Amino acid sequence: MSAIGRIRAPLFVPADKPGWIEKALASGADAVILDLEDAVAAENKAAARRLLRVDPGPVPFVVRINGTRSAWHEADLAAISGHRFAAVMLPLAESPGELAALADALPQMPLIALIESARGLAAARAIAATTGVARLAFGSVDYCADLGCAHVPEALLAARSEIIVASRLAGLPAPIDGVTTAFYDSEMLKSDAACARDLGMGGKLCIHPGQPPHVKACFAPTEGEIAWARAVLSTGDGAASLDGELVDQPIRTRAYRILEDVKADPDPEASLENDLP
């Protein structure tokens, strides 16, 4: 799996707040998203581009630019051109054409398409299949604003499921789920992350430095799952029985994936001391 595919808990930081970056890097996040879009006021956009941190950090830097239909898109492209970020995130992604154009403008720069509207969801499968797109992410708050629905699991189920299916059909890593806005509520965060993981999401966007350790822990296999996976793989080939349940190839495939996750992140709870307030 690519480095972009292994990201579970990326943390947004406003690009015009360089003093916040060090705290973000120490948060346990496995990527820092330098935000030029929603987190930056219109009057600060130019300053954010000047302050944009382009040197590699100890964790990957992703930059979220302003959308293709915004007044700031072209200036963002000029600011990041010639630099190498781990990925570029495009908000309000709604058509494969805009992703293809962005890929042409930023060659060899992986793209994360942020699906956050009904139009974007309708095009999610085509967007996921566009050359240059490395992963999908779900902008759930904007999606709810577009549809006029509540930001609750029941309202988000269909969109999450479609983004997961779109990613799978295109051979992309599991997508990144949207944020939990109640950033002081660790129990809500854990519940949201567990729900997203059970559906097939591969990570969750974070907006507070206390969130990444909990998200990483939620998306990592539990001790029970690891023990189950090892027991499954010990049954050999063909149909077998384990604790009264059938074991066949699909079950072994899931077991393999669990153990691959362990290899990718062997100590997911190492940073849990950085708790939410």
C-alpha positions as CSV (number, residue, x, y, z in Angstrom):
1,M,0.0,0.0,0.0
2,S,1.2,3.5,-0.8
3,A,2.2,6.0,1.9
4,I,-1.0,8.0,1.2
5,G,-3.0,4.8,1.6
6,R,-1.6,4.2,5.1
7,I,-2.7,7.5,6.5
8,R,-5.4,7.0,9.2
9,A,-5.5,10.2,11.2
10,P,-4.5,13.4,9.2
11,L,-4.8,16.6,11.1
12,F,-5.8,19.9,9.6
13,V,-3.8,23.0,10.4
14,P,-4.5,26.5,9.0
15,A,-1.6,27.4,6.7
16,D,-1.6,31.0,8.1
17,K,-0.8,29.7,11.6
18,P,2.8,28.4,11.3
19,G,3.1,28.3,15.1
20,W,0.5,25.5,15.2
21,I,2.4,23.2,13.0
22,E,4.9,22.0,15.6
23,K,2.0,21.1,17.9
24,A,0.4,19.2,15.0
25,L,3.6,17.3,14.3
26,A,3.7,16.2,18.0
27,S,0.0,15.2,18.1
28,G,0.4,11.7,16.8
29,A,-1.1,12.5,13.5
30,D,0.3,10.5,10.6
31,A,-0.1,13.4,8.2
32,V,-0.6,17.2,8.6
33,I,-2.9,18.9,6.2
34,L,-1.8,22.4,5.6
35,D,-5.1,24.1,4.9
36,L,-5.4,27.0,2.4
37,E,-9.2,26.6,2.2
38,D,-11.9,26.7,4.9
39,A,-9.6,27.3,7.9
40,V,-8.2,30.5,6.3
41,A,-10.2,33.7,6.1
42,A,-10.5,35.4,2.7
43,E,-8.3,38.4,3.8
44,N,-5.6,35.9,4.9
45,K,-5.3,33.8,1.8
46,A,-2.3,35.6,0.4
47,A,-0.5,35.5,3.7
48,A,-1.3,31.7,4.0
49,R,0.3,31.1,0.7
50,R,3.5,33.0,1.7
51,L,3.7,31.2,5.0
52,L,3.0,27.7,3.5
53,R,5.5,25.3,4.9
54,V,7.1,23.4,2.1
55,D,10.0,21.7,3.7
56,P,9.5,18.0,4.6
57,G,8.5,17.3,8.2
58,P,8.7,14.2,10.3
59,V,5.3,13.2,9.1
60,P,3.9,13.8,5.6
61,F,2.6,17.3,4.6
62,V,-0.6,17.3,2.6
63,V,-1.9,20.7,1.3
64,R,-5.6,21.4,0.8
65,I,-5.9,24.1,-1.9
66,N,-9.0,26.1,-2.7
67,G,-11.5,24.5,-5.1
68,T,-11.3,24.9,-8.9
69,R,-14.3,27.3,-8.9
70,S,-12.9,29.6,-6.3
71,A,-11.1,32.9,-6.8
72,W,-8.0,31.6,-5.1
73,H,-7.4,28.3,-7.0
74,E,-4.9,29.5,-9.6
75,A,-2.8,31.4,-7.0
76,D,-2.7,28.3,-4.8
77,L,-1.5,26.3,-7.8
78,A,1.3,28.8,-8.4
79,A,2.3,28.7,-4.7
80,I,2.7,25.0,-4.5
81,S,4.1,24.4,-8.0
82,G,7.7,23.3,-7.9
83,H,7.4,22.0,-4.3
84,R,6.8,18.3,-3.3
85,F,4.0,17.6,-0.9
86,A,2.9,14.1,0.1
87,A,-0.4,14.9,-1.6
88,V,-2.7,17.7,-2.7
89,M,-6.3,17.7,-1.4
90,L,-8.9,19.2,-3.7
91,P,-12.1,20.3,-1.9
92,L,-15.6,20.1,-3.4
93,A,-14.4,17.6,-6.0
94,E,-17.3,17.1,-8.4
95,S,-16.0,15.9,-11.8
96,P,-13.2,13.7,-13.1
97,G,-12.3,16.5,-15.5
98,E,-11.2,18.9,-12.8
99,L,-9.1,16.1,-11.1
100,A,-7.5,15.3,-14.5
101,A,-6.6,19.0,-15.0
102,L,-5.1,19.2,-11.6
103,A,-3.1,16.1,-12.2
104,D,-1.7,17.7,-15.4
105,A,-0.9,20.9,-13.5
106,L,0.8,19.0,-10.7
107,P,2.5,16.0,-12.3
108,Q,3.7,13.3,-9.9
109,M,1.8,14.8,-7.0
110,P,-0.8,12.4,-5.6
111,L,-4.3,13.8,-5.3
112,I,-6.9,13.3,-2.5
113,A,-10.4,14.1,-3.8
114,L,-12.6,15.5,-1.1
115,I,-16.2,14.4,-1.8
116,E,-18.5,16.9,-0.1
117,S,-21.6,17.5,-2.2
118,A,-24.4,15.6,-3.9
119,R,-22.8,16.3,-7.3
120,G,-19.5,15.0,-6.0
121,L,-21.1,11.9,-4.6
122,A,-22.8,11.2,-8.0
123,A,-19.4,11.4,-9.7
124,A,-17.4,9.6,-7.0
125,R,-16.8,6.4,-9.1
126,A,-15.5,8.4,-12.1
127,I,-13.4,10.6,-9.8
128,A,-11.9,7.6,-8.1
129,A,-10.9,6.1,-11.4
130,T,-9.2,9.3,-12.6
131,T,-5.4,9.1,-13.2
132,G,-3.6,10.9,-10.4
133,V,-6.2,10.4,-7.7
134,A,-4.6,8.4,-4.9
135,R,-7.5,8.4,-2.4
136,L,-11.0,9.7,-1.6
137,A,-12.0,11.5,1.5
138,F,-15.4,12.5,2.8
139,G,-16.2,16.1,3.6
140,S,-19.2,15.2,5.7
141,V,-20.0,18.6,7.1
142,D,-20.2,20.3,3.7
143,Y,-22.1,17.4,2.4
144,C,-24.8,17.8,5.1
145,A,-24.9,21.5,4.3
146,D,-25.5,20.8,0.6
147,L,-28.3,18.3,1.3
148,G,-29.8,20.1,4.3
149,C,-29.5,16.9,6.4
150,A,-28.3,16.4,10.0
151,H,-24.6,15.4,10.6
152,V,-25.6,12.0,12.1
153,P,-24.6,8.5,11.1
154,E,-28.0,7.6,9.7
155,A,-28.0,10.5,7.3
156,L,-24.4,9.8,6.3
157,L,-24.6,6.1,5.7
158,A,-25.5,6.1,2.0
159,A,-22.8,8.6,1.2
160,R,-20.1,6.8,3.2
161,S,-21.1,3.5,1.6
162,E,-20.9,4.9,-1.9
163,I,-17.5,6.5,-1.3
164,I,-16.2,3.2,0.0
165,V,-17.6,1.3,-3.0
166,A,-16.1,3.9,-5.4
167,S,-12.7,3.5,-3.8
168,R,-12.8,-0.3,-4.0
169,L,-13.9,-0.3,-7.7
170,A,-11.0,2.0,-8.6
171,G,-8.5,-0.1,-6.6
172,L,-7.8,2.8,-4.2
173,P,-7.1,2.4,-0.5
174,A,-10.1,2.7,1.8
175,P,-11.3,6.3,2.0
176,I,-10.8,8.8,4.8
177,D,-14.0,9.7,6.8
178,G,-15.1,13.2,7.7
179,V,-14.5,15.1,10.9
180,T,-16.1,14.9,14.4
181,T,-16.8,18.5,15.1
182,A,-17.2,18.1,18.9
183,F,-13.5,18.0,19.3
184,Y,-13.6,17.9,23.1
185,D,-15.8,14.8,23.2
186,S,-13.5,11.8,23.0
187,E,-16.3,9.3,23.4
188,M,-18.2,10.7,20.4
189,L,-14.9,10.7,18.4
190,K,-14.3,7.0,19.3
191,S,-17.9,6.1,18.4
192,D,-17.7,8.0,15.1
193,A,-14.4,6.4,14.2
194,A,-15.6,2.9,15.1
195,C,-18.7,3.4,13.0
196,A,-16.6,4.5,10.0
197,R,-14.2,1.7,10.4
198,D,-17.0,-0.9,10.6
199,L,-18.4,0.4,7.3
200,G,-15.0,0.1,5.6
201,M,-13.4,3.5,5.9
202,G,-9.6,3.6,6.3
203,G,-9.1,6.7,8.5
204,K,-10.7,9.9,9.7
205,L,-10.0,13.6,9.3
206,C,-9.0,15.3,12.5
207,I,-9.4,19.0,13.5
208,H,-7.8,19.0,17.0
209,P,-4.4,17.7,18.1
210,G,-6.0,15.5,20.7
211,Q,-8.0,13.5,18.1
212,P,-5.3,11.6,16.1
213,P,-4.2,9.2,18.8
214,H,-7.8,8.1,19.4
215,V,-8.5,7.8,15.7
216,K,-5.4,5.7,15.1
217,A,-6.3,3.4,18.0
218,C,-9.8,3.0,16.7
219,F,-8.7,2.1,13.2
220,A,-6.0,-0.3,14.4
221,P,-6.8,-4.0,14.9
222,T,-7.7,-5.0,18.5
223,E,-5.7,-7.7,20.4
224,G,-8.8,-10.0,19.9
225,E,-8.8,-9.4,16.2
226,I,-5.1,-10.1,15.9
227,A,-5.4,-13.3,17.9
228,W,-8.4,-14.3,15.7
229,A,-6.4,-13.6,12.5
230,R,-3.5,-15.6,13.6
231,A,-5.7,-18.5,14.5
232,V,-7.5,-18.4,11.1
233,L,-4.2,-18.5,9.2
234,S,-3.1,-21.5,11.3
235,T,-5.9,-23.6,9.8
236,G,-4.1,-24.1,6.5
237,D,-5.9,-24.1,3.1
238,G,-9.3,-25.2,2.1
239,A,-12.5,-25.3,4.2
240,A,-11.8,-25.6,7.9
241,S,-13.6,-25.0,11.2
242,L,-12.5,-22.6,14.0
243,D,-14.5,-22.3,17.2
244,G,-17.5,-23.7,15.4
245,E,-17.3,-21.3,12.5
246,L,-16.4,-21.9,8.8
247,V,-13.0,-20.7,7.6
248,D,-12.5,-20.4,3.9
249,Q,-10.6,-18.1,1.5
250,P,-12.7,-14.9,2.1
251,I,-12.2,-15.3,5.9
252,R,-8.4,-15.8,5.4
253,T,-8.3,-12.7,3.2
254,R,-9.7,-10.6,6.0
255,A,-7.2,-12.2,8.4
256,Y,-4.3,-11.3,6.1
257,R,-5.5,-7.7,6.0
258,I,-5.7,-7.5,9.8
259,L,-2.1,-8.6,10.1
260,E,-1.0,-6.3,7.4
261,D,-2.5,-3.4,9.4
262,V,-0.5,-4.5,12.4
263,K,2.7,-4.4,10.3
264,A,1.9,-0.9,9.1
265,D,1.3,0.5,12.6
266,P,2.7,-1.8,15.3
267,D,2.0,0.5,18.3
268,P,-1.2,2.5,17.6
269,E,-1.7,3.6,21.2
270,A,1.8,4.9,21.9
271,S,0.6,8.6,21.8
272,L,-2.6,8.3,23.8
273,E,-1.2,10.5,26.5
274,N,-2.0,13.5,24.2
275,D,-5.6,13.2,25.2
276,L,-8.5,15.5,24.5
277,P,-9.2,18.1,27.2
